Amino acid sequence: MWRRRTFETTAVLARWTLGALFVYMGLKKAMHPEEFLKLTRQYEMVHSPFLLNSIAAGLPWFEAFCGMLLLLGIAVRGTALTLVAVLVPFTWLVWRRALALQALRAIPFCAVKFDCGCGAGEVFICRKLAENILLILVSCWLLSGVSRAFCARHALFSGKSP
Amino acid sequence: MPSSKSDIRAIVTEAAIVVIAGLGIGLAANELSPRGLALSRNYFPAGTNQAPVAPRQVQAAPVAADTNESPAAAELSERLRGKGLRELKRSQAEALLRDLRSRDGRIVFVDARNPDDYQDGHIPGAYELDPYHPEKELGNVLPVCLAAEKVVVYCTGGDCEDSDTAAILLRDGGVPGGKLFVYGGGITEWQAAHLPVETGVRNSGINSK
């Protein structure tokens, strides 16, 4: 009983922490979309101004929206899956960018420091990758169906609301 | 973990709804936000949407060093040349500010940073022109630049390309390229050299060290 309660509390705290982090990071970027636009441009994902602008304009609010869903406990597993689908390719992009910078600056990989557009300013790459892996693991954990307490509607389709 | 096929289908459907709703809300919020981006606008004209090969941290150049020999300086010169812009060194920018013509509008400085940074400190008398929101100031700044003999545009310096973008906006507005200059060292180098900086609005008379 005690272990189960601890597990549930941890899961709720993890969901709230992840949600709050995404709300904070998303709104921080949304307040300065031109700065985020410049940072998005460094990844050379797209060369069309319209697509680049759309990513830079929509992604910060999208992140904040996902964070809000987690905080409120709405569509938790769908949101967690979305976050995994966003975090995995983004982590790969950051890693690829860091490799390019490492080669150009001729410095050790973990000494590479740059603003990846994550909302936290300039960070050392190894720390950033570790953070992202942790975020992915927490998202996967939420995807497994934990953290049902304090949810407005954990699943949209089950019809069961806690 | 999701146990059955229907469970997986429900989660994927849920995720699809989250994505569609999130993107819709994101783009709507951008439209409603006063700081929102104009989706159809090219914010990086005369270059491409490709980023610089190796972004460097913005660093204040040593005060005594006003040459063009470091790799960063060479990269900057090449970048400006590629956009058809002319570069100005710190000593030249300083001389232009001290020139009497800067007092009667024949030499004009344009600050291409965001309004908050401008308020925190700009080159005395510089006009504000945020290239990401040109609609705010371009109408005021363009006539001044058209009438001037020399126009010096700057931003933070280093990798900052906002000065390039602002200069291109002015050039597209009719300011001849021959009188447009970009001070590549930017405000970072300027402040590192302890040159005068004005805070608040233009010609506030409030100077900071």
HADDOCK unambig.tbl for C-alpha pairs under 7 A between the chains (distance, minus, plus):
assign (segid A and resid 31 and name CA) (segid B and resid 35 and name CA) 6.94 0.50 0.50
assign (segid A and resid 33 and name CA) (segid B and resid 36 and name CA) 6.66 0.50 0.50
assign (segid A and resid 33 and name CA) (segid B and resid 37 and name CA) 6.80 0.50 0.50
assign (segid A and resid 34 and name CA) (segid B and resid 132 and name CA) 6.66 0.50 0.50
assign (segid A and resid 41 and name CA) (segid B and resid 49 and name CA) 6.59 0.50 0.50
assign (segid A and resid 41 and name CA) (segid B and resid 50 and name CA) 6.58 0.50 0.50
assign (segid A and resid 41 and name CA) (segid B and resid 51 and name CA) 5.74 0.50 0.50
assign (segid A and resid 42 and name CA) (segid B and resid 51 and name CA) 4.67 0.50 0.50
assign (segid A and resid 44 and name CA) (segid B and resid 50 and name CA) 5.80 0.50 0.50
assign (segid A and resid 44 and name CA) (segid B and resid 51 and name CA) 6.61 0.50 0.50
assign (segid A and resid 47 and name CA) (segid B and resid 49 and name CA) 5.34 0.50 0.50
assign (segid A and resid 47 and name CA) (segid B and resid 50 and name CA) 6.79 0.50 0.50
assign (segid A and resid 49 and name CA) (segid B and resid 40 and name CA) 6.89 0.50 0.50
assign (segid A and resid 49 and name CA) (segid B and resid 41 and name CA) 6.82 0.50 0.50
assign (segid A and resid 49 and name CA) (segid B and resid 42 and name CA) 5.31 0.50 0.50
assign (segid A and resid 49 and name CA) (segid B and resid 49 and name CA) 6.82 0.50 0.50
assign (segid A and resid 50 and name CA) (segid B and resid 39 and name CA) 5.35 0.50 0.50
assign (segid A and resid 50 and name CA) (segid B and resid 40 and name CA) 5.16 0.50 0.50
assign (segid A and resid 53 and name CA) (segid B and resid 37 and name CA) 6.77 0.50 0.50
assign (segid A and resid 53 and name CA) (segid B and resid 39 and name CA) 5.17 0.50 0.50
assign (segid A and resid 54 and name CA) (segid B and resid 39 and name CA) 5.92 0.50 0.50
assign (segid A and resid 57 and name CA) (segid B and resid 27 and name CA) 6.60 0.50 0.50
assign (segid A and resid 57 and name CA) (segid B and resid 30 and name CA) 5.85 0.50 0.50
assign (segid A and resid 57 and name CA) (segid B and resid 36 and name CA) 6.83 0.50 0.50
assign (segid A and resid 57 and name CA) (segid B and resid 37 and name CA) 6.06 0.50 0.50
assign (segid A and resid 58 and name CA) (segid B and resid 23 and name CA) 6.19 0.50 0.50
assign (segid A and resid 58 and name CA) (segid B and resid 26 and name CA) 4.34 0.50 0.50
assign (segid A and resid 58 and name CA) (segid B and resid 27 and name CA) 5.03 0.50 0.50
assign (segid A and resid 58 and name CA) (segid B and resid 30 and name CA) 6.75 0.50 0.50
assign (segid A and resid 59 and name CA) (segid B and resid 26 and name CA) 6.70 0.50 0.50
assign (segid A and resid 61 and name CA) (segid B and resid 26 and name CA) 4.55 0.50 0.50
assign (segid A and resid 62 and name CA) (segid B and resid 22 and name CA) 4.83 0.50 0.50
assign (segid A and resid 62 and name CA) (segid B and resid 23 and name CA) 5.89 0.50 0.50
assign (segid A and resid 62 and name CA) (segid B and resid 26 and name CA) 5.20 0.50 0.50
assign (segid A and resid 65 and name CA) (segid B and resid 22 and name CA) 6.03 0.50 0.50
assign (segid A and resid 75 and name CA) (segid B and resid 14 and name CA) 6.48 0.50 0.50
assign (segid A and resid 77 and name CA) (segid B and resid 11 and name CA) 6.11 0.50 0.50
assign (segid A and resid 78 and name CA) (segid B and resid 11 and name CA) 4.98 0.50 0.50
assign (segid A and resid 78 and name CA) (segid B and resid 12 and name CA) 6.35 0.50 0.50
assign (segid A and resid 78 and name CA) (segid B and resid 14 and name CA) 4.66 0.50 0.50
assign (segid A and resid 78 and name CA) (segid B and resid 15 and name CA) 3.91 0.50 0.50
assign (segid A and resid 78 and name CA) (segid B and resid 18 and name CA) 6.89 0.50 0.50
assign (segid A and resid 79 and name CA) (segid B and resid 15 and name CA) 5.74 0.50 0.50
assign (segid A and resid 79 and name CA) (segid B and resid 18 and name CA) 6.35 0.50 0.50
assign (segid A and resid 81 and name CA) (segid B and resid 15 and name CA) 6.26 0.50 0.50
assign (segid A and resid 82 and name CA) (segid B and resid 15 and name CA) 5.60 0.50 0.50
assign (segid A and resid 101 and name CA) (segid B and resid 54 and name CA) 6.38 0.50 0.50
assign (segid A and resid 104 and name CA) (segid B and resid 54 and name CA) 6.80 0.50 0.50
assign (segid A and resid 143 and name CA) (segid B and resid 1 and name CA) 6.79 0.50 0.50
assign (segid A and resid 144 and name CA) (segid B and resid 1 and name CA) 3.87 0.50 0.50
assign (segid A and resid 144 and name CA) (segid B and resid 2 and name CA) 6.10 0.50 0.50
assign (segid A and resid 145 and name CA) (segid B and resid 1 and name CA) 6.63 0.50 0.50
assign (segid A and resid 156 and name CA) (segid B and resid 14 and name CA) 6.74 0.50 0.50
assign (segid A and resid 157 and name CA) (segid B and resid 10 and name CA) 6.65 0.50 0.50
